[in-house]
Amino acid sequence: MRNILYKAVIFLFMTSGMMACKLDETVYSSIFSESYYKTASDAEKALVSAYGAMSALYSGPAALLVPDFSDDQTYPRAVVGRNTLTLFTVEPTYTTQRSQGRIMESPERIWTACYEGIERANWIIAKVPEADMDETRKKQIIGEAHFLRAFYHWMLTKNFGEIPVRTTPSTKEEEAYTPKSPLNEVYQQIYSDLDIAYDSGLPSFPAVEPGRPSREAVNALYAKAALYNEDWAVALEKAESVLNSQTYALLDNVVDLFRHDNEEDARREMMWAYEVDPISPGNGHQMVGLTGPSGSGGVEYGRTTYGSMFAYMDFFMSFEEGDERRMLLDTTYLNKAGEWVPQRQITPITEEGVLIKKYQDPVSTTSSTRNIPIFRLADIYLIAAEAEAHLNGPSTKAYGYVNSIRDRAGLEDLAAGLSETDFIDAVIQERAWEFFAEGDRWYDLTRTGKFLEVIPNAVNDVYPERNVQPKNRYFPIPQDEINANPELTQNPDWN
């Protein structure tokens, strides 16, 4: 894979105020020196560094496991520390998870990785304009940095609510002391960064390099951020801009999106993904090992799998008859002896555990060829359907958008004549079937307030009770960060 994340050495640097301890000296690094950012090579390497935070988010991958282990679709084997998300026993003092080796699955990982990425993007935005290089490429690099800064801020706000907005690099510790901003200001900054990114001359698909954002991917993030901000008009405008561009297309078969040998073709729908490579060293992730059966792995799932992540049986049974998306879940697998085995015989965690097939990779030995989708065109259709319904009710256009996804799944059109509330609920349910195990469902539950009614019913014999509370709408800000930043305060519900 032609991934940007290892085209150059990632530079070592510090992010003041983002570290887990207080610094007593001026923040510095070779990447920040006045001798840097002078050439095209400097600018490209700095951009590689800004993308580096994506690896911290997705290799663990906290960006998937933190929301997925909290939702009503998937759950973990109850090893020490991992089930704190499922049981809603996470506390601001994440250091207990760190000591138990679960920091990569902790909300703290999201906080630190995103602010590292923001700091790196800020240096690009501040210094690359002075570089001696091709002006067209310079503008694109700065545009990509704005896109990344918007993405990292969005990732933070959907997990933590009000957050510090950082738009300038830190040269000394005091400059990193930043209070939280109201949600409307966070989203306005995200919008502003995406406006700049869109106007920076980024290429459209298919000319875009894998792992980089296209112009359409910029508007995909814009549409989704606006959806979360309940800015329905902007969400619809940006979603329709992507759809009307006709640069991306839904694959005919949803299962083909997740075939290990179909990566190139899948990019027609996967607008932006965490790109990985089956080489060492390279970018990888743990999803293949987590979602495969315990023990030998099986012919299809992976060379080594652990049986550490499953889907609830109730979710498996919720699919409508004939829904092809349920083919991405299973209760049996083909072992390496060529025998079909009920997973319950191998995985003693529960007889009701359902295997997740979105991250199968039977070929790779050291990493995985399975890219992790971040924005898919199917998401844009459903954003447009939801936003249109909020603005104009369940119109013909809104029905058309959601039925495009149902048609691809092999289902009949959504029942006509639904009320606005019922239609929007149907779209949210469609999202549940479409995006399970992709780090999306938890945020649909929290942004709509449904988590308090849904989660108590998402139980089984492993987790017979899940004590979700209103404060779980957002994760607590890591206590170490509050200790390091005197301007930072805890989320009110967590005090």
N, C-alpha and C positions, 0 to 999 in steps of 0.2 A: 504494500500500500504506500502511496506517495504522501506520507503524513508529514505535516510541518513540524511536529513536535520533536523530531530528532534530526532535523536537517543541520542543526548547529548545536554546540554545547550550551546547555542551559546555564546561565550565569548565576553565581551565588550572590544573594543580596538579602538585606534585612528589611522588614516592614515595621517601622516603629509604631507602637501602640497596638499592633496586631499580634505580637508575640505573647506568650503565656507568662512572661515575667516583665517587670519594669526595667527599662534600660537606663543606664547612668552615664551615657556618653553620646556624642553626636552620632547620628545614624549615617553610615557611609557604605559604599561598595564600589568596586571597580566599574560596575555598570552605570553608576551615578556620577562618575568623575567628569570633569570638564573636558578631558581628552576623549570622551566617548560621544556617541551620537553625531559624529562628524561625516561619516561616509554612508553609502548605500548598504554596505556590509554590516555596519554598526546597527543601522535601522532594522534590517531584516533579522538580525540576531536578537535584538531587543523585542521584536514582535514574537519570535519563537518563545522567548521567555514569558511573555504575557499569556500565550497559549498554554504554557506549562502548568498553570493552575488547573486546567481542565483535567489533567492526569490525576491531580490530587483529589478532584471531585469524583472521577469516574473509574479509577483503577480499583478502589476499595470494594464497591463504589458507594460512597456515602450519598451521592446524588440520587441513587435508586433505593438503597436499602433503608435509609432513614424514613422516607415517605412510605415505601412499600411494606415495611414491617409494622407500620402504624395503621395501615388501611384495613379494609374488610375483604380483601381478595387474597393476600399472601401472608405467610407467617414463617418464622424461623424455627429450626430445631432449637430447643430451649437450652442452649449452652450458656455458660456463665456470661452475663453482661449483654448478650445479644437480645434477650427477651425484654429488656427494659423499655424498648420502643413499643412492643406489642402490649405490654402490661401497663404502659403509661406510668412507669416509675422513674423516668428520666428526671434528673435534678440539675440545677445550675452547676453543681460541682462535678463536672464530667471527668475529673481526674480519676475517679474510681474505675470508669471504663478504660481509661488510658492504662492504668496499672494492670487491668485484666486483658489487655491486648485488643480491645474493641474500639480504639480511637478512630479507626477508619470507617466505622459504622455509626459514629456519634455525630450529633448536630454540630459539635465543636469543629469537626472536620470541615463542614460546609462553611462555617464562619471564617476560619483561618485561611482556607484555600481561596475563598472569594476575595477577601481583603488583600491577600498576596497578589492575586490577579489584578485587582483594581490599582494597587500601588504601581505595578509594572506598567499597566496601561497609562497611568497618569504621567509617568516619566516619558513615555513615547509621545503623548499629546503635547507635553511641555517642551521637549527638546528636539524631536525629529524635524519640526519646521525649519530648524537652522541647518540641517544636514545638506551637504553638497551632493545632490543626486538627481536623478530624473524626477521632474516635478509630478508627472502623472502617477508614477509608482509611489512617490512620497505621499501624495494625497490618499492613495488607497491604503497605505500602511496606517496612516492616521485614522482613516475611516474604520479599519478593522479594530484599532485600539478603542475607538468609541463604541463599536458594537460589543466588544468584549466587556468593556466597563458597564454598559447597559445590562448585559446578560448577568454579570456577577452581582450587580445591585438588585436585579430582579430575583435571582436565586436567593439572595439574602432576605429580601422583604417578604417573599412568600413563606419563608421559614420562621422569621423572627419579627415580622411586623415593622414597627418604626425602627430605623437603623441609622447610624451615621452615614451621611453621604460624603464621599471623598472625591474631590475633583482636582486636587493639586498634590504633587509629590511631597514627601516629607524629607527635609534635610536635617532636621533636628527633632528631638523627642517631643517637644512642646507642640509642634505643628500637627502631630498625630492625635492630640487630645481633641476629640470632636464629639459634640452631643448628638443625640438622635434627632432625626428630622421627621416631621409629620408625614403620613403616608402620601398625601397629595404632592408634597415636595419631592419625595423619592420618585414617584411616577413621572413628575414633570422633568426630572433629570434624566430618567430613562428615555422619555420621549425625545428630549433634546439631543441626547447622544445618538439615538437612532435616526433622527433627521439628518445629522451630520454624516453618519455612516452611509445612508442611502444616497446622499449627494456626492459621495467621494469617488465615484467611478468604479465601484466594484462590478465585476462581470456578472452576467446572468448565466444560469444553467443552460447548457452543459459546459460552458467555458471555464467555470469555476473549478479551482483545485480542490480535491477531496479534503475535508477537514476545515476548509475556509468557508465563510459565509458568502452566499450570492446576494445580489440585490433583493431577490425574492425572500431569502432567509431573513434578511433585515426586517422586512415587513411581516414575516411570520412571527418573529419575536415581538414586534410592535403590536400585532393583533392580539397575541396571547397576553401580553402585559396589560393592554387596554381591557381585555376581558376580565382579568383579575381585579382591575381598578374599577370595574362596572362602568366603564366608559364605552357604552354600547355603540355609539355612532363611530368612534374611532376604530373600535374592534372590527366592525363590519366593513368600514372603508378599507382598512389594511388587508383584511382577509380577502375581500373581493379583488383587490389589486393583485394579490398573488394568484387567485383563481383565473382572473381575466388575462393574465400574462400568458397562460397556457404553456409555460416552460416546463412545468412538472406535470406528472400524470399518475393516477392511481394504477398500481399493477392489477392485472386481471384477477390474480389469485392472491389472497392475503397471506397464505402460507409461504408463497415464494419470497415475500419480503424478508423472511427469517431463515432462508436456506443458506447454509455456510458457503455454497458454491455459486451464489447468485448476487454477490456483493455489488458488482458493477451495475447490473440491471436495477437493483433495488434503489440505487441513488436517484432514479427517476421519481421516486416518491419520498425517500428519506432526504429531506431538504438540508438538514444539518445533523451530523452525527459525531459521536466520539469515535474516531477512527483508530483501529488497532492493527497490529501486524503480527503474524505468526513467526517472528524471529526473536532472537535474544542477543543483545538487549533490545527492547522495543516497548511499545505501549500495549498493555494488556489490561485485563480486568478479571474479576473472580466469578462472574455470573455463570460461566459454563460449569465450573466446579460446584457452585452452590446449588444450581437448579437440577443437576443430574442426579440419578439414583445413588444411594449410598453404596460404597464398595467398588465394584469393578467398573462402574460407569455405564456399560452397555454399548452396543454397536453404534447407536445414533448420537448419544449425548456427549461423550467426550472421553479422552483417554484416561483421565482421572477425575472422578466426581465424588462428592461427599454427602449428598442428600441433606442439605442444610436449609433449603428454602422450598416451600410447598404452597399450593393454592388450596383454599378451603373447599371442601366438598360442596357446600351450599352454593358457592360461586360457580363451581363446575356445573351444577345442576340448574343454574339460573338461565343459561343460554336458551334461546328459542330453538325449537326443532329445526334442523337443517342449517344452523348457523355454522359456517365453515371456520369461524374463529375458534370454536371449541376444539378444532383439530390441533391447536397449539397448546393444548392441555391433554394429559392422558393419565390413566390409572395402571397401565402396564407398560413394559418396555422389553426390547429385544436384548438379551444379555450376550456376552461375548462367546458363549457356547452355541448361539443361534436359537435359544429358547425364549419364548414369550413368558415373562414373569410378572405376576401382580406385584406392584411395588410394595405392598404391605408385607410380603414375605421377606423382603430384604430390609425394609425400613421399619424398625419396631417403634418409632416415635408415635405412630397412629395408623390404624387400618384405613383411615379416611383421607390420608394425604394424597394430593393430586400433583403430578409432576408437571413442570413448566417447560415447554418446548421452544420458547423463543430464542434461546441462547445455545442451541446445540452446535457442537463443533467436533465431529469425530476424527478430524484430520490432524489438527495442530498438536504439537508436542510441548512447546514452551509457553505459548500464549494462546491467542484465539484469533480467528478470522472474523468473528462476529462483532460487527460494529454495533454500538449502542445508539439507537435513535434518540435525538433530542427534539427535532421538529419534523413531523411528517405531514404530507399533504392532506391526509385524512383528518388530521387535527384542524387544518384550516377550514375544511368543509363544515365541521361541527362547530367551530367558533362562529362561522358565518351564520349557521342555523340558529344558534343560541342568541347571538346579538340581534339578528333580524327579528326574532320572536319577541325580544324585550322591547324593541322599537315599534314594531308594527303587528305584533301578534303572530300566530301561526299561519303566516301567509303562504301562498303558493311557492314563493321563492324559498322560504324557510323549509318547507316540506321537501323541495327539490334538493336542497343541500344535504339534509339528513338521509334522504332516500338514496342518494349517490353512494353513501357508505353501506347502507343496508343491502343495496343491490349487489355490491361487490362481495358482501358476506353471504350471498345466496338466499336472502330473505325477501319477503314481500314488503311492499311499501308500508310505512307507518300508517296506522289507522287514521282515517280522515276525521275531521270535526272535533279534534281535541281542543280543550281550553288552553289558554296561554300557559297556565301553571302546569297542566298535564303535559303539554308539548315540551316545555323546558325540562321537566323531569325526565321525559323520554329521551331527550338529547343527552342529559347527564348519564342516564343508564347506557345509552349507546356508547358514550365515552368509556364507561366501565368495561364493556365487552371488547372495545377496540384497543385500549391502551394498557391492559393489565400488565403488571411486572415491568412497566416502563417508567416508573417514578412519577405517575401523573394523578392517580386516583385520590390519594390523600388530600391533595390540594383542591380537587373538585369538591370534596366533602367539607373542607374547612372554609373555602371561599363562599360556599352556599349555606353554611351553617348546618349541614346535614350530618356532620360527624357525631353529634350527640345522640341522634336517634338511630343511626345506622350501626355504629361500632358495638354497642352492647349486644346486638344480635349476631355479630360476626364472631362466633365462638365454636369450639369443638372440644374433644376430650383432652387435648393438650392445653388449651387455654379456655377453660369453662367459664371464666369471668374476666372481663376487661373493664377496669374502672376508669373510663374516660371522663374528663371533667372539662368545664368551660375553659379553663386556663390552657388546655392542650390545643386550643386554636393556633397558637404559636409555640415554638420551642423556647425555653428560657435562654437568655443570653449567657454565654459561658462566664462563670464567676471570675475566672482568671482574667478575662478581658475587662471586666468591671473593676477589678483590683488594679489593673495596669493603667486604666484611663479614668481620671477623676471626673471627666465630663459625662461619662457613660452611666446610665441608670438601668436597672433591671426592668423587664416587662412587668407592669403593675400587677397582673394576676399571679405572678411568681414571687412577689415580695412576701 
